[in-house]
C-alpha cells in the first residue's frame, strides 16, 4: 500500500475530501445539471488520485482514476448524471475509504467489490447518452479547511476556459522528506495542468561535506500557463500546505485587455518580484554591462533570481500582460491532540490562578492582589479563546447523516428526505465527536418506527415523502439538538403496556405522557412487532440515553399521535471547563453546575417543623421538593447549622432544591475525571481542585434526582407490600 512514509497528512485530507465528495454527490442527485457540483466531484477525485500516487497509495490512485475518467465524461457533457451513476460513485467513495483504512490498521476490502464498481461505471459510460446542454470544462475548489482561506474571490467558480499564466513559488520546509513527500512528484503533477517552465533555486545547498541528505535545501519557481483555475494548482500542494511556503500569483491573463506598454523589462520584473529596490536598480543602470550581470556583480541580487526573472520575462513576452494578485493561505492545520493538550494546560492554569487569588486575599498585600487580578483577567481571556478554538459548527455532523437517510429509506422501501437548520451552531469538538452514534440511533428509529410507507402516508392524507428534520440552537450555556419526524408518532398505550410487561412500571402507576415516553430508553424496550435488520431488538435507545448522560446532557421526547415525534438533546457547550456554584457541607466541598441553578433560599428549622419533616418548601406560592445532601452523603458532623441554604435548580423540566450548609459562590470549574475507586459513584460527574488544593466533587443533578425518585418509589411499593 504505502511506502513506509508518514502518510498521516494525506489520509487526513483524503478523509475530508471523501466527506465533501459524499455531500456533493448527494446534492448532485437532487440537482443533476449543477455544473458546480459536477466540477467539485471531479476535482475531489483528481486530487485524491494525484496525491495518492505521490504518497505511494497506488491502489487508491488506480481505482480513483477509473472513477475520475467517468466523471470527466460527465463534465464534458458526454454522460448524464443518473441515479445508477450516483449509486456506483457513492459505492466507489466507500471503497476508496476502505482502501485508505488499510494504512490505519483496517481490513483489506474485497477486490471483487472494486472490480464490480469499475465494471458498472464502464457499462454506464459505454451506454451514456450526451446531455442536452454540453457542460463547459470548469475548475472548482473543494472547500476543505486548509483551502478555504486561500481562495481568491474570482477563482472558485469562475469560468477558466481561457488560459492564464501563474507564477508559483514553492519553498518546502527543510524537513519535508520526513513526511514521505517527494517534491519532484508535485512538480510532475503540476506539469499535467498545462505548459510549464521550472526554475530551481540551488544556492542554499551547502557544500557536499556539510550536506544533510534528509533535508531539503532547494526551492522552485514554476511558470505555468493553463486553462485550469488557481484552485487546480493549489490542489496539487493540498497535502503539504503546512510543510511549505506557497505563493500563487497570476502574471498573465488571456482574457484581459492587452497592455499598451508591451513586454516588461528585466529590471521591472526584478523590482516587481521584490528582488531589488528601485533605487538600487537606477544606480546600476548607469553601467554598460547587461543588467543581469551588473546586478549580480554588484552583489544586489543572486544569479538564481536573475535566471528566474529572465524566464518570467520570456513567458510574459509570449502572453498578454495582465498581472493579478492571489491570496496566500492563512489557515493552519493543528492535530486535535495538541489542541486537547492546550485545553488541559489552560485548565491547570485556571486552577493555579484560583490559588493565587485565594493566597493574595489571605495575605492582604495590595501589590499581590493587583497582580492576581491581572492574572485572572488574562487567564479568563486565554480560557475563552482556547475554548472557542475547539468550537466547531455542528453542520458538518448533520451532513454525514444525509447518506444514512438516503440508504435507509431505500432499504425500508420508504421515501424520506432530511432537512437541517442551525448548522452554524457551534459545539465543543469533544461533544461533537461523541454525538455521532446517538444521532444515528435516533434517526434510524425515526425512519423505521416513525415515518410510514408512501401508501400509508397517502391514505392518511400526508405527502408520500416523509421528512426528518435536524436542527440545533443555543440555549444559555447549552445547545439544543432536535430530531423531528412527521411520522405516525408514539403510541402511549402500547408503551404503557410494554412497560408493564417488562416490569418497568406497575399496572396502577399514574404517569404522564412525557414520563411514559422516557420508557423507550430502558434497556431491551421495543414495541416493534417484527425484528428487522434496522431495529426491533430493543437495542439502541438505551445506548442513546447512556451516551447523552455521559455528556452531562438531557434527553426529552415529545410526540403526537399521527403527527410525528421530536427528540430533543440538551448538551453542554463544553466538557472541559464549566461555571459552577461552590457549596459547603461540614468540611466537604461540592460544585453544582451553575447553568442549572435558578436561585438560593434559606431553610430554617422553623420551616422544617411546619412541613412536619417532609422535604418540600413553599417558594412564593410554589411547592418545591428538595434533597438534603447531608442526609444523602451521610455527613453528621460538625453540628447542623441554624440556617441552611437551598440551591433551587432546574432538573429535567422541574424545580428541585438541594440543601447545603453554606453557598460560597461562583467558581470556575476545571473538570477532572474520577479515579477507579469512584467509577460506581454515578451521582458525581467529576471533581475539581480548589485554590488551596482541596478537592471538590461535581454533582450530577440529573442522576441524583433520578436515583432519589427511584428509591422513594421503591419505598412506597415496599410499604404497600408490607400492608
N, C-alpha and C positions, 0 to 999 in steps of 0.2 A: 504493500500500500504506500506508505511514506518512506522517506529516505533516511530516517533516523534523526531528522532535524526537529527543532521545537516548532511545531506547526500550530500552536495554540492560536496565534493571530489569525491564521487562515480559517481554522474551524470556527472560531468565534464569529468572525464576519460572515462566513458562509451560512451559519445557522440563522443569522439575522436576515441575510438575503433570502433564504428559503422561507422564512416567515413572511417577508414582504412579498415574495413570489406567490405564496398561498393567498394572501389578501388580494393581490392583483388579479389572480385567476378567478377568484370568487366574484370580484367586481366585474371582470370581463364577461363572465357568464350572464350577468344582468345587462351589460352594455357591450354586445359583441362587436360593434363597429367603432368603439372608442380607440382611436389611434394612440392616444397617450398610454392607455393600459397595455396595448399590444407592444409598444416600444419598451415599456417598463419590464414586461415579461422577457422580451428578447435580451435586454441589457443585463438582467439578472442571470440568465443562462450564460451569456457571453462572459461575464465576469467570473462566475463560478468555474467555468471551463478553463479560461486562460490562467487564472491564479492556481487552479487545481494542478495543472500541468507544471507550473513553476515550482510548487511545493512538493511535487512527487506523487500527487494523487492521480495517477494516470487512469485508473479505472473510473474515477469521477469525471475526469476530463473527457474520456472517450464516450461515456454514456451521455453526458450532458451535451456533447457535440451533436449527437443524433437528434436530441430534442430541439436544440437551437436551430438546426437545419430546417426542421418543420416550421418553426415559428418565423424563420426568415422568409419562408414562402407566404405565411400569413401577412407578414409585414409588407411584402411586395405585392400583395393583392392576389396571389395565386391560389389561396385557400381561404375558406370561410372559417370563422370561429363557430364551432358547434358544440353541443353537449358532449358527444363522444370524445372530441378533442380535449375539452376541459377535464373530463374524467381521466383520460390517459395521462394528461400533463400533471394532474394532481397526484396520480399514482407514481409518475416519474419523480415528482418532488419528494414523495415519501421514500422512494428507492434511493435517491441521492442522499437523503438524510441518513438512511441506514448505512450506506457506504461510509459516510463520514463518522458515524458512531463506532465503526470498527477500530479507528485510531484511538478511541477513548475507552476501549475495552468491550465494546458491544459485539454481538454475534454477527458473523458474516451473513449477509442476506442471500436468499436463494437466487442464483444467477438466472434460473429459468424465468423468474418473475421479471427481471430486467429485459430478457430476450422477448418475453411476451409483450411488454410495453413498447419496445422498439418496433416489433413486428406490427403492432396495432397502429403506431404512428405512421409507419411507412405505407401501410394499407390505406390510411386516410389521405396521405399525401398523393398517392397514385390516383385516387378517385376524387380528390378535392376539386370542386368547381371554382373558377375565379369569381371573386367578389364583383358586385355591380359597379362599385366605385373603387378603383385601384387605390391602395394605401401608399402614400408617398413615404419614401425612406426618411426616417427621422431618428433623432437621438434623444433619449430621455434619461433622466437621473433616477436611480434607485435611492430614495431618501433615507439612507442609513444615517445613524447618529454622527459618524465621523465625517460624512459628506455634507451634512445639512448646512454648516456654516461656510462651506467652500463654494456654494452655488452662486453664481453671478445672476443678477436679475434677468438677463436676456438669454441665459443658456439652457435652463431646464427643459423648456417646452418650445423652443424656437425652431423654426424650420431651418435645417442646416444642410439643405441640398447643395448650396453653393459653398465653395471651398474657402477656408481661412488658413492663414499661416500662424502658427503658435511658436513662441519661444518657451521651451520647458527647461527650467533649471532644476536639476536633480542632484542633491548632495546627500548621500546616505550617511547615517551615523557610522562612526568607526567600528562599532560592534555589530553591524547588521548581519555579518556572516554567522554570528552565534545563533541567530533565529532561523537559520537554514535558508536565507534568501540569497539568490544569485542575481545581482543587478543586471547582468547581461541578458538574462531571460526577460526581464522587464523591458529592456531596450528592444529586444526582438519582438515582444508583444506590441510595442509601440509602433514598430515598423509596419505592422499589418494594417494600421489605420490610414496610411497614405504615403506620400513622398517624404522621406525622412533623411536628414543630414545630422550627423552626430559629431560633436567636438568633445574630446576627453581632456580634463584638466589634471595634469600629472605632476605639476611642480611641487606638490606637497608630499610626494612619495619620498621617503628617506633613503639614505644610501643602503646598499644591499646588506652590509654587515649590521645595520641597525633596524632593518625592516621586520615587522611582526606580520607573518603570513595570515594570521587570523583576524587582522584588522583591515578595514578598507580606507585607503588614502586618496581615492580617485573620485572626482565628481564629473558630471557631464552637463553639457547644454545640447538640447535637441531642437532643431528647427523642423517643424512638422507641418506640411501642407495637407489638409484633409477636409473631406466633406462631413466628417463626424463633428460633434459638438465638444465643448470643453469637458463635459462630464465623461465622455468616452475616454479622454486622456486620463482624467483623474481615476477612472475605474481601474486602469492598469496598475496604479500605485495604491489602490484602496487598502491593501493589507499591510502596507509598510508606511502609511502616512505618519504614524507615531515614531518611526525609526529613520526619518529623513527630513531634510528641508526641501520643500517642493514649491515651486512658483511657476504658474502657467499664465502666460500673457499673450494676448492677440497682438501680433505685429503687422498683420496684413489681412484685409477683409475684401474679398472679391465683390461683395455687394455694395461697398462704399464707393462714393464718387472718387474718380482719380484725382490725385493732388496735382496742382499746377507746379509744385516745387520740384518735381522729378525725383530721381533717386537720392537718398541721403548719403552724405559723405561719411568717410570713416570716422573723422573726428566727432561729427554729430552723433553717430551711433555710440561711440565710447562715452560721450557725455551723457547721453540718454540712458545708457546701461549703468551709470554711476561709477564707471571705472576711473574717471578722471574729472577734476573740477574744471569749469570753463576757463578760469584764469590761467591755469597751467597749460591748457591747450593753446591759448593765444600766444603764450610765451614761446612755446616750441615751434609754432607755425612759422616763426621768423627764420628758421633754419632752412637749408636747401635739400636735405636728405628726405626720402619718403617718410611720411608722417609716422607710420608704424615703427620704423627703425629708430626715428628720433625719440619717440616716446619711451621705447624700451631702453635706449642708450641713456636717456636722462633719468632712468630709474623710476619713472612715474607710473608705469603700468608693467604688467608681466606679459611675456610673449604669448602665453595661453590666452590672455584677454584679447590681444590684438588678433590672434588667429580666429577666435570665436566671433569677434566683431566683423572680420573680413567675410566669414561665411554668412553672417547675418546680412551684411551689405549685399552680397551676391543674391541671397534669397529675396531680399526686398526689391532688387532690380528686376527680378523675374515675376514679381507680383505687384499688385496695386498697393499704394502706400496709405494705409489707414490703420493707425495704432489704437488699440483699445486696452483698457486695464482689466485685470481679473483679480478677484479677491483671493487672499490666502486662507488656508484652513485655520480656524481658530479653536476648533474643538479638540479636546484631549481625552483619550480613552484611558480610564483607570480601572484596574481589576477590582472587583467587588470586595475581595478580601482585604485589600488595602483600605478601602472605604470603611469597612467594618472595624478595622484596627483603629482608624482615626476616630470613629464614634466611641470606641472603648476608651481611648486616651482622653477624649473630651469628657467622658463620664468620670474618669478618675480626677480630672482637673476640677470638675464641679464639686466633687467630694472634698478635695483639698481646699478649694475656695470657701466652702462652708466651714471648714475647720479654722481657716484664717479669720473669717468674720467672727466666729464664736470666740476665738482667742483674743482678738482685738477688743471685743466688747468686754471681756473679762478683765483684761489688763487696764483698759481705760485710757490708753495713750492716744492722744489726738492724731499725731502723725501716722501711727499704725492704722488707725481707723480710716483715715483718708486713703491710705494705700489699699486697705481691704475693700473699700467701696469702689475704687478704680478697678481692682482686680475682678470684683463681682460684675461690674459693668462689661468689661472686656470678655469675661467668661460667658456671660449671657449672650453677647453678640456672637461669639465663636460657636456656642452651642446652637443658636438659631440658624446660623449659616451652615454649619455642618449637617444639621438635621434636614435643612432644605435641599442639600446636595443629594441626600438619599431619597428624596421625594420624587416619584415618577408618576406620570399620568396613567390612569388605570385603563385608558382606551386601548392600549397595546394588548392587555389581557383580554379585554372584551373581544377584540378582533380574532383572537385564537379560536373562539367558540363558533364562528361562522361556519367553519368546516364541519364541526361536530353537529351542528343543527342540520346542515345540508345532508351529510351522510346518514344521520339517524332518521331523518324524515323519509329518505328513500328506503331505508331498511324496514321501516314500520308501515310503509305504504301511505304516508300522510304528506300533506302539503303544508310546510311550515316555513315562515320567514322570520329572521331575527332582526330587531331594530335596537339601536343603542342611543343613550342620551347621557350627557355628562362625562364623556370620555376624557375630558381635560382635567377632571378631578384628580388631585394628587394624593398619593398614599405612600407610606414608607415601603421601600423596596422589599424589606423583610416580610412585611404583611402581604404584599402582592404575591411574592413567591409561594406563600403558603395558602393562597386563595384558590389556586387552580383546581385542586381535587374537590373541595366543597362545591364550587360552582359547577363543575362537571356533573356531579351527582344531582344537584338541584335541576339543572337544565335537562338532563336525561329523564328525570321523573316528570318534569313539566310536559315534555313531548310524549312520553309513554303513557302516563296516567291522566294528564290534564287535557291536552289537545285531542279532539276527536278526529275520526277519519273524515275525509271530504264529504261522503254521503251523509253521515250523521250530522255534520255541521250544516249541510244544506237543508236537511229535514228540520233542523232546529231554527232555521231562519238566519243562520250565520253565513259569513263568507266561507267558501270552501278552503281558503288558505288561512291557517291558524297563525298566530303571532306570539312570539316570545320576546319580551322587551327587557333589556338590561339597562339599568340606569344607576347613576351614582351622584351623590351630592354631599356637601359638607354640612354637618350639624354640630356646631360648637367644636369641641376637640375630637369629634368622631366623624367617621364617614359612613353614610347610609348607602348600602348597595341593595337594589331591589331586582328580583327576578319575577316578572309578571307574565302570566299567560292568559289567553282568553278562552280557555277550555271549559270543561264541564264543572270544575270546582270540586271541593272536597265534600264527601258525604258524611256529615257529623254523626248520623245514626249508625252507619256502618263502622265508623271509627270507634264509637262508644261500644258497640257490640264486640268488636275485635279486642278492645281494651279489657272488657270483662272476661272474655275467653282466655286472654293471656295472663289474667290475674293482675293487671296493672291498676285497675280501679275496681271498687266494689259495686255491686249492682245498684245500690241506693245512693251512690255518690252524686252530689249535686255540683256539676261542673259547667262552667260557661263554655261557649263555642271555642273561644281562644284557648282555654285550658285543655279542651278535648283535642284541638289541633296539635298541641305540643306532644301528644302521644305518638305522632308519626315519627318522632325522633328516638323512640325507645328501641333498643336492640331487638332485631327479629320481627319488628312490626311491619306488616304489609296487608293491605286489603285487596291486592291483586288476586283475581280468581284463577289465573293461569301464570305459570312461570315461563318467562321468555328469556332470550339472550340479553335483554336490556334490564329487566327488573322482575320483581315478584318474589324474591327470596328474603326480603326484609333486611338486606344488607345495603348500606349506603347512607341513609338519612341519619343513622346513629353516628356514622363517621363524620358527617357534616357537623353534628352537634358537638362532638368531641374536638373537632378542628377549630370551630369558632370559639369554644370555651378556652382552648389553648391559646388563642389570640386575644384573650380577655375581652371577647366580644359577646354580643347578644343576638339571638335569632327570634324573629316573630313571624307569625303566619296569619294571614287574613284571606278569607275565601267566601265567595257567594255562589250558591248552587246554580249551575248553568251559565255563570258569567266569568268564572276564572279564579285563579289563586295568585296571591302575591306573597312572596317570602322576602323578608327584609333582614339584612345583616347589618348590625351596628358594630363598627370596628374602630379601635383607637387609631389615631393618625400615626403613632409610632410605638414601638415596643421597647425602646432603649431608655428614654428619659421622659418622665411624666411630672406634672404638677400634682403634689399630694397635700393632704391635711395631716399634720403630725399630731398625734394624741398620746396621752399617757395614762396607764392604769398601774397603780402602785409604782414599782420601779421599772416597769416594762414600757416599751415604746412601740407604737403601731402607726402605719400610714394608710389612710383611706384615699382612693383616687378622687382628686378634687373635682373632676368633671361630673361626678355623681352626687356631690354634696350640694344641698339646697340651702340649708340653714342650720343653726345650732340653738337649742333652747335648754333651759335649766331643768333639772329633775330634783326636786326636794323630797324629803321623807314624808312631808305632808301630802304631796301628790300621790306617792306610793300608797299611803294609808287610805286615801279617798278612793282609789281604784281597787282596794282590797287585794293588793298584790298582783293583780293582772297586769301584764306587760303592754299597757296601752296608755296613751296620753292625749289630752284634748289640746290641739293646736289651732286656735282661732276657729273653733267650731268643727274641726275635722278630727276624727279619731284616727290616731296613727299608732300602729303597733311598734314595739321596739324590742331589741335583743340586748341583753346585758352581757357585755364582753367579759366582765369579771366572772360571771357565772359560767359563761361559755368556755373560758380558758382556766377555770378553777383557780383563780387568783384570790387568796384570802387575806393577805396582809401586805402593807400596814392596814389599819382600820379604814372602813368605808368613810369617805369624806362627807361632810354635812350636805353639800350641794354637788351633784354630779352634772355632767353635760350630756345631752342627747344630740348626736350628729344625725340630722334627718337627711336621707339620701333617696334618690330615685333609682329603684331597682326593679327591672322588668316591668316598667309602666306602673309601679305602685310605690307609695312613700313608706319607707321603713326607717326606724330610728335605731342607732347604735349607741349604747350608753358607755361613756368613758369617764375617768376621773377628771382629767384636765384636757382642754384643747390648747395646744401650744401654738399652732399657726401654720401658715402655708410653708411648704417645704419642696424644694426642687429635688426630685427623687430619681436617683440613678438605680435602675433595676438590676439586681444581681440574682442569678438563679440559685435555688436552694440545693443543698447537698443531698447525698443519698439518704441520710437519716430522716429527711423531711419529704421524701418523694411521695409518701401517702397522705401528707397534710394538704389536702386539696383546697382547704379554706384560705390558704396563703398562695398568692401568685408570684411571690419572690421576696426579696429582702433588700434593704439599702443600708449604707453606712452613714451615720451621722457625723457631724463635725468633730465630736470628741472621741470618735472611734466606736461608739455604741452601735449595735445592730438593731434595726427596727424592721419588723415583719410587715409586708404589704398585704392587706386583706383583699380577698376576692369576695366582694359583697354578694355577687350573684349566687355563687356556690354555697356560701354560708347561709343565705336566706333559704335556698332550696333545701339544704340539709335540716335546718330548724323546722321548716314546714313538714318535711317527711317524718321527722321524729315526733312532732305533735300529732300528725295524722295516725302514726303507728300507736302512739299512746292512747288516743281516743278509741282505736279499734281494739286494743287490748282491754281497755276498760269495759267495752261492750261485751267482749267475750267473757270477762270476769263476772258480769251480771247475769 
